[in-house]
Amino acid sequence: MSAFSAGPASGDLPGHARPYTVLDPRAEITHEIERRRSRFRTHLFRAETEEQAQSWVEQLRRGSPDARHHCSGWVIGADRRIQRAHDDGEPSGTAGAPILAALLKTEMPGGDADLSDVTAVVLRWFGGTLLGPGGLVSAYSDSVTGALTRAREQGQLRRRAHMRLFDVPAPITEAGRWENELRAAGTAVSATDYSEDGTQARIRLSVPDTEVDLADLHRRIAALSAGSVTPEAAGQRWVDQSRIR
């Protein structure tokens, strides 16, 4: 197994805060091609840890023991820092490397090559004819690229965004109006909690982790409260958003 070092993410946001593309967590995409009677079948899975990625490889190895090779590659993390490739007995660099390259370089619907948290496992059934290094690289690459195209066509790709969580203290008499105005402006409000004595409320919400969205939130809360309330940081998390094609 070989490791590849990912460079820093570009743009004005730190790498950990940039949105990126993922597979739907329930998706299992398969795509098979044939080259000179050898069959190459790609399986794509969501994997957010190396343990999950390795588990998918082992499941397919147990499920298809008749395949001669179970080659794999995966990319994990918002910064794509974890990158692995495995040739599983194929000549060095002819299987794992093209699998990984396809995951790293295939353009996603948003126009960027930013797929991550993904594992590709390619099973090969030998057809009796040697393909040579170039033929193997082409076959493994094309099989994975075809699977990625199928994932897009089936609507199995999603954007994953880093969200900042906030609590907004609100007077009990204003909480309902503030919540409605925040929702109308497109802010994701998860709940409004009320104190036991009925004098205060806290609006819980989340916004994308960008300078523009954070500044907009602070301006909106300042306008609602006449400058008397500031959003209180309450954590952060990654969230899968709507499907993309």
C-alpha positions as CSV (number, residue, x, y, z in Angstrom):
1,M,0.0,0.0,0.0
2,S,1.4,3.4,-0.9
3,A,0.6,6.8,0.6
4,F,0.3,10.1,-1.3
5,S,0.6,13.5,0.4
6,A,-2.1,16.0,-0.4
7,G,-1.2,19.7,-0.8
8,P,-3.0,22.5,1.0
9,A,-6.4,23.5,-0.2
10,S,-6.6,26.6,-2.3
11,G,-8.9,29.6,-1.8
12,D,-9.5,32.1,1.0
13,L,-10.9,29.5,3.4
14,P,-8.7,27.1,5.5
15,G,-8.8,23.6,4.0
16,H,-10.9,22.1,6.8
17,A,-13.7,24.6,6.1
18,R,-14.1,24.2,2.4
19,P,-17.2,22.4,1.1
20,Y,-16.5,19.2,-0.9
21,T,-18.3,16.4,-2.7
22,V,-19.2,13.1,-1.1
23,L,-21.2,10.0,-1.9
24,D,-24.6,9.6,-0.3
25,P,-23.8,7.4,2.8
26,R,-26.3,4.8,1.7
27,A,-24.9,4.5,-1.8
28,E,-23.2,1.5,-3.3
29,I,-22.3,2.2,-6.9
30,T,-21.1,-0.6,-9.2
31,H,-19.8,-0.4,-12.8
32,E,-18.2,-3.1,-14.8
33,I,-16.2,-3.1,-18.0
34,E,-14.5,-5.8,-20.0
35,R,-11.0,-5.7,-21.7
36,R,-9.9,-8.7,-23.7
37,R,-12.1,-11.0,-21.7
38,S,-10.9,-9.7,-18.3
39,R,-13.7,-8.2,-16.2
40,F,-13.1,-5.1,-14.1
41,R,-15.9,-4.3,-11.6
42,T,-15.7,-1.1,-9.5
43,H,-17.6,-0.7,-6.2
44,L,-17.8,2.8,-4.8
45,F,-18.6,3.4,-1.1
46,R,-18.7,6.3,1.4
47,A,-15.9,5.9,4.0
48,E,-14.9,8.6,6.5
49,T,-12.1,6.5,8.2
50,E,-9.4,4.2,7.0
51,E,-11.0,1.4,9.1
52,Q,-14.3,1.8,7.1
53,A,-12.4,1.8,3.8
54,Q,-10.5,-1.4,4.7
55,S,-13.7,-3.0,5.9
56,W,-15.3,-2.5,2.5
57,V,-12.2,-4.1,0.8
58,E,-12.4,-7.1,3.1
59,Q,-16.2,-7.5,2.6
60,L,-15.7,-7.7,-1.1
61,R,-12.7,-10.0,-0.8
62,R,-14.9,-12.4,1.2
63,G,-17.9,-12.0,-1.0
64,S,-16.0,-12.5,-4.3
65,P,-13.1,-14.9,-3.6
66,D,-13.1,-16.0,-7.2
67,A,-11.8,-12.6,-8.4
68,R,-8.0,-12.7,-8.9
69,H,-7.4,-9.1,-7.7
70,H,-9.2,-6.8,-5.2
71,C,-7.5,-3.5,-5.9
72,S,-8.4,-0.4,-4.1
73,G,-7.9,3.3,-3.5
74,W,-9.5,5.8,-1.1
75,V,-9.5,9.5,-0.3
76,I,-10.5,10.6,3.2
77,G,-11.0,14.0,4.9
78,A,-12.1,17.5,4.1
79,D,-8.5,18.3,3.1
80,R,-8.1,15.0,1.3
81,R,-5.0,14.4,3.3
82,I,-5.5,10.6,3.6
83,Q,-4.9,9.0,0.2
84,R,-4.1,5.3,-0.3
85,A,-3.7,2.9,-3.2
86,H,-3.3,-0.9,-3.3
87,D,-2.3,-3.0,-6.3
88,D,-3.2,-6.4,-4.7
89,G,-0.8,-8.4,-6.8
90,E,-1.1,-6.4,-10.0
91,P,2.2,-5.0,-11.3
92,S,3.3,-2.0,-9.2
93,G,1.5,1.2,-10.2
94,T,-0.9,-0.4,-12.7
95,A,-4.0,-0.7,-10.5
96,G,-4.0,1.3,-7.2
97,A,-2.4,4.4,-8.7
98,P,-4.9,4.8,-11.5
99,I,-7.8,4.1,-9.2
100,L,-6.6,6.8,-6.8
101,A,-6.0,9.2,-9.7
102,A,-9.5,8.8,-11.0
103,L,-10.9,9.6,-7.5
104,L,-8.7,12.6,-7.2
105,K,-8.9,14.1,-10.7
106,T,-12.5,13.4,-11.9
107,E,-14.4,16.7,-12.0
108,M,-17.5,16.8,-9.9
109,P,-20.8,18.6,-10.8
110,G,-19.7,21.9,-9.2
111,G,-16.7,22.1,-11.5
112,D,-14.0,21.1,-9.0
113,A,-12.2,17.8,-8.6
114,D,-13.1,17.7,-4.8
115,L,-14.5,14.2,-4.1
116,S,-13.5,12.8,-0.7
117,D,-14.6,10.3,2.0
118,V,-14.8,7.7,-0.8
119,T,-13.4,4.2,-1.4
120,A,-13.2,2.5,-4.7
121,V,-12.6,-1.3,-4.9
122,V,-12.0,-2.8,-8.3
123,L,-12.4,-6.6,-8.7
124,R,-10.6,-8.2,-11.6
125,W,-11.5,-11.6,-13.1
126,F,-8.6,-12.6,-15.4
127,G,-9.7,-13.4,-18.9
128,G,-6.6,-15.3,-20.0
129,T,-4.9,-12.5,-22.0
130,L,-2.2,-10.3,-20.5
131,L,-3.1,-6.6,-20.9
132,G,0.4,-5.1,-20.3
133,P,1.0,-2.1,-18.0
134,G,-0.7,0.4,-20.2
135,G,-3.8,-1.8,-20.7
136,L,-4.1,-2.3,-17.0
137,V,-3.8,1.4,-16.1
138,S,-6.5,2.2,-18.7
139,A,-8.8,-0.5,-17.6
140,Y,-8.7,0.3,-13.9
141,S,-9.0,4.1,-14.6
142,D,-11.9,3.7,-17.0
143,S,-13.8,1.4,-14.6
144,V,-13.6,3.9,-11.7
145,T,-14.4,6.8,-13.9
146,G,-17.4,5.0,-15.2
147,A,-18.6,4.3,-11.7
148,L,-18.2,8.0,-10.8
149,T,-20.3,8.9,-13.8
150,R,-23.0,6.4,-12.7
151,A,-23.0,7.9,-9.2
152,R,-23.7,11.3,-10.7
153,E,-26.4,10.0,-13.1
154,Q,-28.1,8.3,-10.2
155,G,-28.1,11.4,-8.0
156,Q,-25.8,9.8,-5.4
157,L,-23.5,12.8,-4.9
158,R,-23.9,15.4,-2.2
159,R,-22.2,18.5,-1.0
160,R,-20.7,18.4,2.5
161,A,-20.3,21.7,4.2
162,H,-18.7,22.9,7.4
163,M,-21.3,24.6,9.5
164,R,-20.9,26.9,12.5
165,L,-23.5,26.5,15.3
166,F,-24.9,29.5,17.3
167,D,-27.3,30.2,20.1
168,V,-29.1,33.6,19.9
169,P,-30.6,34.8,23.1
170,A,-34.0,36.4,22.4
171,P,-36.7,38.2,24.5
172,I,-39.6,35.9,24.9
173,T,-41.9,38.4,23.2
174,E,-39.6,38.6,20.2
175,A,-38.4,35.0,19.8
176,G,-41.2,34.0,17.4
177,R,-40.8,37.0,15.1
178,W,-37.0,36.6,15.1
179,E,-37.2,32.9,14.2
180,N,-39.6,33.6,11.4
181,E,-37.5,36.3,9.9
182,L,-34.3,34.2,10.2
183,R,-36.0,31.3,8.4
184,A,-37.4,33.6,5.7
185,A,-33.8,34.9,5.1
186,G,-32.6,31.3,4.6
187,T,-31.0,30.7,7.9
188,A,-31.1,27.1,9.2
189,V,-32.9,27.3,12.5
190,S,-32.9,23.9,14.3
191,A,-34.9,24.9,17.4
192,T,-36.1,27.6,19.8
193,D,-35.8,26.7,23.5
194,Y,-37.6,28.6,26.3
195,S,-36.4,29.1,29.8
196,E,-38.4,27.5,32.6
197,D,-39.5,30.9,34.0
198,G,-40.8,31.9,30.6
199,T,-38.7,35.1,30.3
200,Q,-36.0,34.2,27.8
201,A,-35.6,32.1,24.6
202,R,-32.6,30.8,22.8
203,I,-32.8,30.3,19.0
204,R,-30.4,27.6,17.9
205,L,-29.1,27.9,14.3
206,S,-26.3,27.0,11.9
207,V,-24.6,28.9,9.0
208,P,-22.0,27.9,6.5
209,D,-18.5,28.5,7.7
210,T,-17.6,31.3,5.4
211,E,-16.7,34.9,6.1
212,V,-19.7,36.2,4.1
213,D,-22.3,34.0,5.8
214,L,-20.9,34.7,9.3
215,A,-20.9,38.4,8.7
216,D,-24.4,38.3,7.3
217,L,-25.6,36.4,10.4
218,H,-24.1,39.0,12.8
219,R,-25.6,41.9,10.7
220,R,-29.0,40.2,10.7
221,I,-29.0,39.6,14.5
222,A,-27.9,43.2,15.1
223,A,-30.7,44.5,13.0
224,L,-33.3,42.3,14.7
225,S,-32.1,43.2,18.2
226,A,-31.2,46.9,17.6
227,G,-27.6,45.9,18.4
228,S,-28.3,44.5,21.8
229,V,-27.7,40.8,21.0
230,T,-24.6,39.0,19.6
231,P,-24.8,35.3,18.4
232,E,-23.1,33.0,20.8
233,A,-20.8,30.3,19.3
234,A,-22.1,26.8,20.1
235,G,-19.9,24.5,18.2
236,Q,-19.3,23.3,14.6
237,R,-20.0,20.2,12.5
238,W,-19.9,18.9,8.9
239,V,-23.3,18.4,7.3
240,D,-24.4,16.6,4.1
241,Q,-26.5,18.9,2.0
242,S,-28.8,18.4,-1.0
243,R,-28.0,16.0,-3.8
244,I,-26.1,17.3,-6.8
245,R,-26.0,16.2,-10.4
